[in-house]
Amino acid sequence: MMSSEWLLVLTMVVPLAAVFAIAAANRYPNVREGATILTSLILIYLVSSLYGFTREGVQVAVAGPEVFPGMAINFRIEPLG
């Protein structure tokens, strides 16, 4: 089982990877649609797994890079959405 932080990161990385897969399959509509459906199924799995962590009361957060001194990009799941 993956950690909650990795799941949160993957929910942002998977759609970006899908963009390249969909663009590479531009001339093949069936492959392109397959990549879209596969990406959506992976995202459903990732989000439902994150929901399980949130339901248990785990604070899911990832600290990102510091853009400016004292200003970092952070991601955190709120239980209310």
C-alpha positions as CSV (number, residue, x, y, z in Angstrom):
1,M,0.0,0.0,0.0
2,M,1.3,3.5,-0.9
3,S,1.6,6.3,1.6
4,S,-0.9,9.1,1.5
5,E,1.7,11.6,0.4
6,W,2.6,9.5,-2.7
7,L,-1.1,9.1,-3.5
8,L,-1.6,12.9,-3.4
9,V,1.5,13.5,-5.6
10,L,0.3,10.8,-8.1
11,T,-3.1,12.5,-8.4
12,M,-1.3,15.5,-9.9
13,V,1.3,13.6,-12.0
14,V,-1.0,11.0,-13.6
15,P,-3.1,13.6,-15.6
16,L,0.2,15.3,-16.8
17,A,1.5,12.0,-18.0
18,A,-1.8,11.3,-19.7
19,V,-1.5,14.5,-21.7
20,F,1.7,13.2,-23.3
21,A,0.1,9.7,-23.9
22,I,-3.0,11.2,-25.5
23,A,-0.9,13.6,-27.6
24,A,1.3,10.7,-28.8
25,A,-1.7,8.7,-29.9
26,N,-3.1,11.6,-31.9
27,R,-3.5,9.6,-35.1
28,Y,-5.0,6.6,-33.4
29,P,-8.4,7.4,-31.9
30,N,-8.9,4.0,-30.2
31,V,-5.6,4.2,-28.5
32,R,-6.2,7.8,-27.5
33,E,-9.6,6.9,-26.0
34,G,-8.0,3.9,-24.3
35,A,-5.4,6.2,-22.7
36,T,-8.2,8.5,-21.5
37,I,-10.2,5.7,-20.0
38,L,-7.2,4.2,-18.3
39,T,-6.2,7.5,-16.8
40,S,-9.7,8.1,-15.5
41,L,-9.7,4.6,-13.8
42,I,-6.3,5.2,-12.3
43,L,-7.5,8.6,-10.9
44,I,-10.7,7.0,-9.5
45,Y,-8.5,4.5,-7.6
46,L,-6.1,7.2,-6.3
47,V,-8.9,9.5,-5.2
48,S,-10.9,6.7,-3.5
49,S,-7.7,5.6,-1.7
50,L,-7.1,9.2,-0.5
51,Y,-10.7,9.3,0.7
52,G,-10.0,6.3,2.9
53,F,-7.1,8.1,4.5
54,T,-9.1,11.2,5.0
55,R,-12.1,9.3,6.5
56,E,-9.7,7.7,9.1
57,G,-8.6,11.2,10.2
58,V,-5.2,11.2,8.6
59,Q,-3.9,14.7,7.6
60,V,-2.7,14.3,4.0
61,A,-0.3,17.0,3.0
62,V,2.7,17.5,0.7
63,A,5.2,20.3,1.0
64,G,6.3,21.6,-2.4
65,P,9.1,23.7,-3.5
66,E,9.8,27.2,-2.1
67,V,9.0,29.7,-4.9
68,F,10.2,32.8,-3.1
69,P,11.8,33.1,0.3
70,G,9.2,32.2,2.8
71,M,6.6,31.2,0.2
72,A,6.3,27.5,-0.6
73,I,3.7,25.6,-2.6
74,N,2.0,23.2,-0.3
75,F,-0.9,20.7,-1.0
76,R,-3.3,19.5,1.7
77,I,-6.6,17.7,1.6
78,E,-9.4,19.3,3.5
79,P,-12.0,17.0,4.9
80,L,-14.8,19.3,3.8
81,G,-13.6,19.5,0.2
